[in-house]
Amino acid sequence: MFFLKYLLTFAGVGLLLAAAAILIHDLYRILVVRPKEGEDTTNPPDLNWRPAAYLALAGFVPLLTGISIALVPDGYAGIRVSQLAGALPGTMYPGVHCVIPLMERVHLYNTRERIFTTNGSDDPKKKPETLRVQTKEGLTVGMMVTVRYRIDPSRLTHIHNNLPQPIEEEIVPPVVASAFREIAPAHMVREVFASKREEIRGRAAAAITKRLAADGIVVKEVILRDILLPAEYAKGLEGLLLKEQESERMGVELDLKQKLVRAAELEADAQKAREVKQAEAQAQVTVLQAKAQADAMQHTLPLKEKQIQQSRLEAEARKEATVKNAEAMAQAKVIDGKAELERRKLMSEADDFNIRRVASANAERLRTEAIVLKENPLLIQKIIAEKLSDKVQIMMVPNDGKFFFANDVLKGMPTVHQ
């Protein structure tokens, strides 16, 4: 829309300039250019007013259309100001609006939050306005104040018709200064500087907000940043504060010592009470222990008697068990002796029987071997050959057995009769 507005405006201006150029060219031809030799001078050139009029009419249409489009940017609000009726009611908020060309114009106001600030000194190098007030003692105190405010868009007509412009210079500074200058004279310097500082700021903020609200200005916050005291008073106040601090320190130390003394007294009383309680408790414990011992003795004597009787019975039982164990051991030794004799007897009989059986078996084996060798005399040679097989690999024996030592051995063997 912004592009369209200026496109129409430039197009209208261009057409008007074209119409004006045509008229200027014709006038130049009429007034300046002389006719050449041979030309007819009875009919001088005329103004071509019709093309110029058409171009002018064609230029007025886009020009008026462009002028009738009003643009309100972000952060601003506007009002219509008529050439006949003045400021018209109603606020134009950011966006595109239409106005009557050549009869109405749009006056814009910044609706963003703005900051008004003051300083407390008369230094001309500082731009913010100086705000100095007098206290109850007649001393001049500088105040550093910051006010956040903005214009109420719904009351732009009232602001435009009734308030001096610009309002950030003509309205806000006097209201802020008068609010603090009305409140400060009712308080002492020390109250303004310390004890009632926040109260003064709150009262001034309420007064500023109320006064500016009546003119369509919304106050967001009033900040009292700092207070500048007179130099001589600041030095005296500093010394007084040091003395007060010293006095407060001594008072605190005195209170601390008194509290320490009181704490020592309380601790002594508590210790005394604890000792009394401990003595009473110890006495009660001793009495209870004595009673407990007496009660325990009453139950202990029968128990001791029972323990003695039980020990006597256990001794008798152990004695009887010892006698019985001795008798049992003697009987066991007698039985062991008899068993040992019986075992030895049985072992000797078993050895005798074993010897007889072995001798009988050996005799029977020899008799059997003699019969077998008698029937097969070559078995002797085989047996000898087997025993000598690891030393002699081949043995040649004559068929008749002559010159062989086994014949002598066999001949020397007794004859076994069956």
Number of C-alpha atoms within 10 A of each C-alpha: 12 11 9 12 19 17 15 21 21 16 18 24 17 16 22 21 16 17 23 16 13 18 19 13 12 16 16 11 16 15 9 9 9 9 13 8 7 6 8 9 11 6 7 9 13 10 15 14 14 11 14 20 16 13 20 20 15 16 23 18 15 21 23 17 19 24 19 20 19 22 19 19 14 12 12 17 24 24 24 23 19 16 11 8 9 14 20 14 14 14 15 22 20 14 13 13 13 15 17 15 15 11 13 21 20 19 15 17 18 16 19 13 13 15 12 17 21 23 22 20 18 12 11 9 6 11 10 15 19 20 22 22 19 20 21 14 11 11 15 17 20 20 23 20 24 17 21 15 22 17 25 19 22 15 16 27 21 13 19 17 11 10 14 12 11 9 15 16 11 12 16 18 18 11 17 25 20 15 19 23 17 14 18 22 18 15 17 17 23 13 17 23 18 10 12 15 18 15 12 21 21 15 14 24 22 15 19 23 21 14 18 18 14 9 18 19 23 20 22 13 14 22 15 19 13 14 19 16 21 13 9 9 12 12 12 12 14 12 12 12 12 12 12 12 12 12 12 12 12 12 12 12 12 12 12 12 12 12 12 12 12 12 12 12 12 12 12 12 12 12 12 12 12 12 12 12 12 12 12 12 12 12 12 12 12 12 12 12 12 12 12 12 13 12 11 11 13 11 11 13 11 11 12 12 11 12 12 12 12 12 12 12 12 12 12 12 12 13 12 12 12 12 12 12 13 12 12 12 12 12 12 12 12 12 12 12 12 12 12 12 12 12 12 12 12 12 12 12 12 12 12 12 12 12 12 12 12 12 12 12 12 12 12 12 12 13 16 14 12 19 16 12 14 16 10 10 15 12 13 16 15 11 11 11 16 11 11 13 12 8 8 10 8 9 8 5 11 8 6 7 11 11 10 12 10 16 14 11 10 15 9 9 10 8 12 11 7 6
